[in-house]
Amino acid sequence: MLRAAVNLLVSFLVILLAYPTNGAHGAADQLEEVIKEQSKARQEEKLKALQRQEQIENLKRDLQSSQSQRELERVKQAKPESAQQPQGNQAQQQLDQLKNDQQLQRLQTDQQINRIQREADPLRQQQQIDNLQRQQRIDSLQDQIRRNQTQQDLDRLRQQQQIQR
């Protein structure tokens, strides 16, 4: 009888000692889950910010492209000289190429964002976000260089027109 009471007491103590440990593991698991959810929410917010920034950049590019196109049209209509025609055509081709490149770049960025959103590993997802942001900065600078070159060509056309008048 005494042995049964000791066994019962030992079993009860084991259960009591194990319970707080299970509770601690449960709390740790919940904490880990909360941290994962917060991390995922931060990643999603970064992706949304990245998409918003890309939209802003696209609007800026579209505005610049439209302004350049209108300026080229004004130059062409002002006084179509036969000597200026090839230069006007070249400027138009540059503008068209710039628009095509920008459209292709938008599609590629959308594809990259979709791939990033499907990435399950948060660290890998963050690396991909960082890489995409870096690539967007590079692309933006390259676009600015091409827009500046096109603007310089338009300015030269306009100056030639004014000299010939």
Secondary structure as UniProt FT lines:
FT   HELIX           2..78
FT   TURN            82..84
FT   HELIX           85..118
FT   HELIX           122..164
//
